[in-house]
Amino acid sequence: MNNQNKQRRPQEPILIVEDRVENQALLLGLIRQMKVEADIAGNGQIALEMLAKKKYSLFIVDLMMPVMDGNTFIDKLKEIDNEAIVLVQTALDSTETIIEIMKKGVFDYIIKPIFPEVFQKTLNKALEFRYLKDVEKNLNQMESNKLRSQLEWLNYKENLRKKGTDSIEKNSIYNLKTSLSQGSGFGAMTTLVDMIKSTSQSLEDGRVSVDPEILSILYENNEITQNMLNGINKVSELLDYDLKLKSISGAEFVDKLKSFCEIINPYLDSKKVNFNFSKLNSPCKINIDIDIMGMVFEELGLNAFKYCKENSHIDFYSHVNRGYLIISVKNEVKNDSYGGIPEDMEKYVLQPFFRIHPPVEAVNKIERFGIGLGLTMVEHILNKHNGLFFIHNAKDHTSDTVELCVLAECFIPIL
């Protein structure tokens, strides 16, 4: 066994759940030939007791056992860990029996009598699958931890008060308005407090006179800042949120895309933009948290609207390919250095708080995630569904002239 294959395996041992001593010895010998550790449980009850004390990478389960049979054990195992990898041993090879076994969510089945080469090949596939699932889980956890630490840092920084003593002239109001239009948010709030401090006047009756224009900007920016804080709170909740998965047809979900984007409709006329939604003709089923996944397409619709050209279309396409329901959102952008997402920036835009372009304050009130967190959360939600997300520039050849557009692509696994 070469080192590369050995590395593509989980760290935990295998648990053999088998009552017959001769079968235990056979399986243990074949597994150890592959340089993999394994433990033995004589029945399902013993296996559950061992599982409570130790982690296992996967389970090889015989169906016919005393005390607790394999079917019962698998049901209880899936209650503990729905993603547990199970190989089932069975002497019955009828289609009906195999279908019933696979319905339990097992990885594969092994027909008795066991042929060593076939068994080791099947086991190797299961071990590599477990390894890849563990890698994926660890990567997702790392990204979640990274985002969480950045959110904690931002909350800390937001609570600090600026202690500088620089004077601010009233003629800086115009510059502050410009800064606010680019989404200053937290920084502008402390600047406004400093402005009030430096320009306000104490009156004889103990009251303080403040420039009404500064107060107006303060109220406006407070609303922006509050929305940002709400977005941070929402992100924090979603990081630890347990998905409420529901099976739904792909076509039914695609039909819901229009309703997810309804919150944006009142703003479309301002840029003379309209949404186009295609139908899905390929039958498929997906297992998703509908409300949470709806946030993805609300965010992508809003993101497309913010940076699209005036007098253009935002198109939602859907199709099935290679085991995924793929939903793409396309918007035309200006064909200049400011438009779109350059190739070297495609990964950066998914990072927390990173922006290529200034925010669009006109739609700030309806943004669920602000301060550069929108695309980050789109990727996070799709990752939690074992899906994929990509966003990049593309060339649209469907019109008379080739148009620059941005394409956001969501890959949702089908059942």
C-alpha positions as CSV (number, residue, x, y, z in Angstrom):
1,M,0.0,0.0,0.0
2,N,1.6,3.3,-1.1
3,N,1.9,6.3,1.2
4,Q,-0.5,8.4,-0.8
5,N,-3.3,6.0,-0.3
6,K,-2.4,5.5,3.3
7,Q,-2.7,9.3,3.9
8,R,-6.2,9.4,2.3
9,R,-7.7,7.6,5.2
10,P,-9.4,8.7,8.4
11,Q,-7.6,8.5,11.7
12,E,-10.2,6.6,13.6
13,P,-10.4,2.8,13.6
14,I,-13.2,0.7,12.0
15,L,-15.8,-1.1,14.1
16,I,-16.7,-4.6,13.0
17,V,-20.2,-5.5,14.3
18,E,-20.4,-9.3,13.8
19,D,-21.3,-12.2,16.1
20,R,-19.6,-15.1,14.4
21,V,-16.0,-15.6,15.6
22,E,-14.8,-17.0,12.2
23,N,-16.2,-14.0,10.4
24,Q,-14.7,-11.6,12.9
25,A,-11.3,-13.2,12.3
26,L,-11.6,-13.0,8.5
27,L,-12.7,-9.4,8.5
28,L,-10.1,-8.4,11.0
29,G,-7.3,-10.1,9.0
30,L,-8.4,-8.4,5.7
31,I,-8.6,-5.0,7.3
32,R,-5.2,-5.3,9.0
33,Q,-3.7,-6.3,5.6
34,M,-4.7,-2.8,4.5
35,K,-2.8,-1.3,7.5
36,V,-6.0,-0.1,9.1
37,E,-6.9,-0.5,12.8
38,A,-10.2,-2.2,13.8
39,D,-12.2,-3.2,16.8
40,I,-14.9,-5.9,17.2
41,A,-18.3,-5.8,18.7
42,G,-20.3,-9.1,19.1
43,N,-23.7,-7.4,18.5
44,G,-25.4,-4.1,18.1
45,Q,-25.8,-3.4,21.8
46,I,-22.1,-3.9,22.5
47,A,-21.3,-1.7,19.4
48,L,-23.4,1.2,20.8
49,E,-21.7,0.9,24.2
50,M,-18.3,1.0,22.5
51,L,-19.4,4.0,20.3
52,A,-20.2,5.9,23.4
53,K,-16.6,5.7,24.5
54,K,-14.7,5.9,21.2
55,K,-15.0,7.4,17.7
56,Y,-15.0,5.1,14.7
57,S,-14.4,6.0,11.0
58,L,-16.9,3.5,9.7
59,F,-18.9,0.4,10.6
60,I,-19.1,-3.0,9.0
61,V,-22.4,-4.5,10.2
62,D,-23.8,-8.0,9.9
63,L,-27.6,-8.0,9.7
64,M,-28.3,-11.2,11.6
65,M,-27.1,-11.1,15.2
66,P,-28.5,-11.9,18.7
67,V,-29.4,-9.3,21.3
68,M,-29.5,-6.4,18.8
69,D,-29.5,-7.2,15.0
70,G,-27.9,-5.1,12.3
71,N,-31.1,-3.3,11.2
72,T,-31.8,-2.0,14.7
73,F,-28.2,-1.0,15.3
74,I,-28.1,1.0,12.0
75,D,-31.3,2.8,12.9
76,K,-29.9,3.8,16.4
77,L,-26.5,4.6,14.8
78,K,-28.1,7.0,12.3
79,E,-30.0,8.7,15.2
80,I,-26.6,9.4,16.8
81,D,-24.8,10.3,13.6
82,N,-26.8,10.6,10.5
83,E,-23.6,10.8,8.4
84,A,-22.1,7.6,9.7
85,I,-20.5,5.4,7.0
86,V,-21.9,1.9,7.1
87,L,-21.0,-1.3,5.1
88,V,-23.6,-4.0,5.5
89,Q,-22.9,-7.7,5.3
90,T,-25.7,-9.9,4.0
91,A,-26.1,-13.4,2.7
92,L,-29.2,-12.3,0.8
93,D,-28.7,-10.8,-2.6
94,S,-32.3,-10.3,-3.7
95,T,-33.1,-6.9,-5.2
96,E,-35.8,-6.2,-2.6
97,T,-33.4,-6.8,0.3
98,I,-30.6,-4.7,-1.2
99,I,-33.1,-1.8,-1.8
100,E,-34.3,-1.9,1.8
101,I,-30.7,-1.9,3.0
102,M,-29.7,1.1,0.8
103,K,-32.8,3.0,2.0
104,K,-31.2,3.2,5.5
105,G,-28.5,5.4,4.1
106,V,-25.7,2.8,4.1
107,F,-22.6,3.4,2.0
108,D,-22.6,0.0,0.3
109,Y,-23.3,-3.7,0.9
110,I,-21.1,-6.8,1.0
111,I,-22.6,-10.2,-0.1
112,K,-21.5,-13.3,1.8
113,P,-19.4,-15.3,1.4
114,I,-16.8,-12.6,1.4
115,F,-14.3,-12.4,-1.5
116,P,-11.2,-10.7,-0.1
117,E,-10.4,-8.6,-3.2
118,V,-13.9,-7.3,-3.6
119,F,-14.2,-6.6,0.1
120,Q,-10.9,-4.7,0.2
121,K,-11.8,-2.7,-2.8
122,T,-15.2,-1.7,-1.4
123,L,-13.6,-0.9,2.0
124,N,-11.0,1.3,0.4
125,K,-13.7,3.3,-1.4
126,A,-15.6,3.8,1.9
127,L,-12.4,4.8,3.8
128,E,-11.5,7.4,1.1
129,F,-15.1,8.7,1.2
130,R,-14.9,9.1,4.9
131,Y,-11.5,10.8,4.6
132,L,-12.9,13.3,2.0
133,K,-16.0,14.0,4.2
134,D,-13.7,14.7,7.2
135,V,-11.5,17.1,5.1
136,E,-14.6,18.9,3.8
137,K,-16.0,19.2,7.4
138,N,-12.7,20.5,8.7
139,L,-12.4,23.1,6.0
140,N,-15.9,24.3,6.6
141,Q,-15.2,24.5,10.3
142,M,-12.0,26.5,9.6
143,E,-13.9,29.0,7.5
144,S,-16.6,29.3,10.1
145,N,-14.0,29.9,12.8
146,K,-12.2,32.4,10.6
147,L,-15.5,34.4,10.0
148,R,-16.5,34.2,13.6
149,S,-13.1,35.6,14.8
150,Q,-13.4,38.4,12.4
151,L,-16.9,39.2,13.5
152,E,-15.8,39.2,17.2
153,W,-12.9,41.6,16.2
154,L,-15.4,43.9,14.4
155,N,-17.7,44.0,17.4
156,Y,-14.8,44.8,19.7
157,K,-13.6,47.6,17.4
158,E,-17.1,49.0,17.1
159,N,-17.3,49.4,20.9
160,L,-14.1,51.4,21.1
161,R,-14.4,55.2,21.2
162,K,-12.1,57.3,19.2
163,K,-9.9,59.4,21.6
164,G,-8.2,61.7,19.0
165,T,-8.4,65.4,19.5
166,D,-8.3,66.6,15.9
167,S,-10.6,69.5,15.2
168,I,-13.2,69.1,12.5
169,E,-14.3,72.1,10.5
170,K,-17.9,72.5,9.4
171,N,-16.9,72.6,5.8
172,S,-16.0,68.8,6.2
173,I,-19.8,68.0,6.2
174,Y,-19.8,67.7,2.4
175,N,-16.9,65.3,2.5
176,L,-18.6,63.3,5.2
177,K,-21.8,63.0,3.1
178,T,-19.6,61.6,0.3
179,S,-18.0,59.2,2.7
180,L,-21.4,58.0,4.0
181,S,-22.5,57.3,0.4
182,Q,-19.6,54.9,0.2
183,G,-20.7,53.1,3.4
184,S,-18.5,54.6,6.1
185,G,-20.9,53.2,8.8
186,F,-19.0,52.6,12.0
187,G,-16.1,55.0,11.3
188,A,-18.5,57.8,10.3
189,M,-20.4,57.4,13.6
190,T,-17.3,58.2,15.7
191,T,-16.4,61.0,13.3
192,L,-19.9,62.5,13.8
193,V,-19.6,62.4,17.6
194,D,-16.3,64.2,17.3
195,M,-17.9,66.8,15.0
196,I,-20.7,67.4,17.5
197,K,-18.2,67.7,20.3
198,S,-16.0,70.3,18.5
199,T,-18.9,72.4,16.9
200,S,-21.6,72.3,19.6
201,Q,-22.1,75.3,21.9
202,S,-23.3,75.3,25.5
203,L,-26.2,77.5,26.2
204,E,-27.0,79.4,29.4
205,D,-29.8,77.2,30.4
206,G,-27.6,74.1,30.3
207,R,-28.7,72.9,26.9
208,V,-26.4,72.3,24.0
209,S,-26.7,73.8,20.5
210,V,-25.9,71.3,17.7
211,D,-25.8,72.0,14.0
212,P,-29.0,70.5,12.6
213,E,-27.2,69.3,9.4
214,I,-24.8,67.3,11.5
215,L,-27.7,65.8,13.5
216,S,-29.5,64.9,10.2
217,I,-26.4,63.0,9.0
218,L,-26.0,61.4,12.5
219,Y,-29.6,60.1,12.3
220,E,-29.0,58.8,8.8
221,N,-25.8,57.1,9.6
222,N,-27.2,55.6,12.8
223,E,-29.7,53.8,10.7
224,I,-27.0,52.5,8.4
225,T,-24.9,51.4,11.4
226,Q,-27.8,49.7,13.1
227,N,-28.5,47.7,9.9
228,M,-24.8,46.7,9.8
229,L,-25.0,45.5,13.4
230,N,-28.2,43.6,12.6
231,G,-26.4,41.9,9.7
232,I,-23.5,40.9,12.0
233,N,-26.0,39.4,14.5
234,K,-27.7,37.5,11.7
235,V,-24.4,36.1,10.4
236,S,-23.5,35.1,14.0
237,E,-26.8,33.2,14.3
238,L,-26.3,31.4,10.9
239,L,-22.8,30.2,11.8
240,D,-24.3,27.9,14.4
241,Y,-27.7,27.3,12.9
242,D,-28.9,23.8,12.4
243,L,-30.5,23.4,9.0
244,K,-34.1,22.3,8.9
245,L,-33.8,20.2,5.8
246,K,-36.9,19.4,3.6
247,S,-37.1,17.4,0.4
248,I,-38.5,19.5,-2.5
249,S,-38.5,19.1,-6.2
250,G,-36.0,21.3,-8.1
251,A,-38.8,22.8,-10.2
252,E,-40.8,23.8,-7.2
253,F,-37.8,25.5,-5.6
254,V,-36.9,27.3,-8.8
255,D,-40.5,28.6,-9.0
256,K,-39.9,30.2,-5.6
257,L,-36.9,32.3,-6.7
258,K,-39.2,35.1,-7.8
259,S,-40.7,35.4,-4.3
260,F,-37.3,35.4,-2.7
261,C,-36.4,38.5,-4.7
262,E,-39.7,40.4,-4.2
263,I,-38.1,42.7,-1.6
264,I,-36.0,44.2,-4.4
265,N,-38.9,44.9,-6.8
266,P,-39.6,48.5,-5.5
267,Y,-36.0,49.5,-6.4
268,L,-35.9,48.1,-10.0
269,D,-37.4,51.1,-11.7
270,S,-34.7,53.4,-10.3
271,K,-32.3,51.7,-12.7
272,K,-34.8,50.5,-15.3
273,V,-33.9,46.9,-14.6
274,N,-36.0,43.8,-14.6
275,F,-35.7,40.2,-13.4
276,N,-36.2,37.3,-15.7
277,F,-36.7,33.8,-14.2
278,S,-36.5,30.6,-16.2
279,K,-38.3,27.3,-15.6
280,L,-36.6,24.1,-14.7
281,N,-37.6,21.3,-17.1
282,S,-35.4,18.5,-15.7
283,P,-37.0,16.5,-12.8
284,C,-34.9,16.3,-9.7
285,K,-35.2,16.4,-5.9
286,I,-33.1,18.4,-3.5
287,N,-32.8,18.4,0.3
288,I,-32.5,21.9,1.6
289,D,-33.6,24.4,4.3
290,I,-35.9,26.4,2.0
291,D,-35.9,29.6,4.1
292,I,-32.2,29.7,4.5
293,M,-31.5,28.9,0.9
294,G,-34.0,31.6,0.0
295,M,-31.6,34.1,1.7
296,V,-28.9,33.0,-0.9
297,F,-31.0,34.1,-3.9
298,E,-32.3,37.2,-2.2
299,E,-28.7,38.2,-1.6
300,L,-27.6,37.3,-5.1
301,G,-30.5,39.2,-6.7
302,L,-29.7,42.2,-4.6
303,N,-26.0,42.0,-5.3
304,A,-26.7,41.7,-9.1
305,F,-29.0,44.8,-8.9
306,K,-26.5,46.9,-7.0
307,Y,-23.8,46.6,-9.6
308,C,-25.7,46.0,-12.9
309,K,-25.9,48.4,-15.8
310,E,-29.0,50.6,-16.1
311,N,-31.6,49.5,-18.7
312,S,-30.5,45.9,-18.4
313,H,-31.8,42.5,-17.3
314,I,-30.9,40.2,-14.4
315,D,-31.5,36.6,-15.4
316,F,-32.0,33.5,-13.3
317,Y,-31.1,30.3,-15.1
318,S,-31.4,26.7,-13.8
319,H,-30.5,23.3,-15.1
320,V,-29.3,19.9,-13.8
321,N,-25.8,18.6,-14.5
322,R,-23.5,16.0,-12.9
323,G,-25.6,15.5,-9.8
324,Y,-26.3,19.1,-9.1
325,L,-29.1,21.5,-9.5
326,I,-27.3,24.6,-10.9
327,I,-28.9,28.0,-10.5
328,S,-27.1,30.9,-12.1
329,V,-27.7,34.6,-11.7
330,K,-26.4,36.8,-14.5
331,N,-26.2,40.6,-14.6
332,E,-24.7,42.9,-17.1
333,V,-22.0,45.4,-15.9
334,K,-20.1,48.3,-17.3
335,N,-17.4,47.2,-19.7
336,D,-14.6,49.2,-18.0
337,S,-12.0,48.8,-15.3
338,Y,-14.7,49.3,-12.6
339,G,-17.1,46.7,-13.8
340,G,-17.4,43.1,-12.8
341,I,-15.1,40.8,-10.9
342,P,-11.5,40.4,-12.2
343,E,-10.3,36.8,-12.3
344,D,-7.6,37.5,-9.6
345,M,-10.4,38.8,-7.3
346,E,-12.9,35.9,-7.6
347,K,-11.8,34.2,-4.3
348,Y,-11.3,37.5,-2.4
349,V,-14.9,38.6,-2.9
350,L,-16.0,35.6,-0.8
351,Q,-13.8,36.6,2.1
352,P,-15.5,38.5,5.0
353,F,-15.5,42.3,4.8
354,F,-13.7,42.4,1.4
355,R,-15.1,44.7,-1.2
356,I,-14.1,45.5,-4.8
357,H,-16.7,48.2,-5.2
358,P,-18.3,50.7,-2.7
359,P,-21.6,49.6,-1.2
360,V,-24.8,51.0,-2.6
361,E,-26.5,52.9,0.2
362,A,-29.8,53.2,-1.8
363,V,-30.7,49.7,-0.9
364,N,-29.0,49.6,2.5
365,K,-32.4,49.2,4.3
366,I,-33.1,45.9,2.7
367,E,-29.7,44.4,2.9
368,R,-29.7,41.3,5.1
369,F,-25.9,41.2,5.3
370,G,-23.9,44.3,5.1
371,I,-20.2,45.4,5.2
372,G,-19.0,42.9,2.7
373,L,-20.6,39.8,4.3
374,G,-23.2,39.0,1.6
375,L,-21.2,36.7,-0.7
376,T,-19.4,35.2,2.3
377,M,-22.7,34.0,3.7
378,V,-23.9,32.8,0.3
379,E,-20.9,30.5,0.2
380,H,-21.3,29.5,3.8
381,I,-25.0,28.5,3.4
382,L,-24.2,26.5,0.2
383,N,-21.3,24.8,2.0
384,K,-23.7,23.8,4.8
385,H,-25.9,22.1,2.1
386,N,-22.8,20.3,0.7
387,G,-23.1,22.6,-2.3
388,L,-20.7,24.9,-4.2
389,F,-20.6,28.6,-5.1
390,F,-18.7,30.5,-7.7
391,I,-18.9,34.1,-8.9
392,H,-16.9,35.4,-11.9
393,N,-16.9,37.6,-15.0
394,A,-18.3,36.1,-18.2
395,K,-19.0,37.3,-21.8
396,D,-22.6,37.3,-23.0
397,H,-22.8,36.4,-26.7
398,T,-26.6,36.3,-26.8
399,S,-27.1,39.9,-28.1
400,D,-25.7,41.7,-31.2
401,T,-22.8,43.0,-29.2
402,V,-20.7,40.9,-26.7
403,E,-21.6,42.2,-23.2
404,L,-19.6,41.9,-20.0
405,C,-21.6,40.2,-17.2
406,V,-21.1,38.7,-13.8
407,L,-22.3,35.1,-13.3
408,A,-23.0,33.8,-9.8
409,E,-23.4,30.0,-9.9
410,C,-24.9,27.9,-7.1
411,F,-24.5,24.1,-7.2
412,I,-27.1,22.3,-5.0
413,P,-26.7,18.5,-4.7
414,I,-29.6,16.5,-6.0
415,L,-30.9,13.4,-4.2
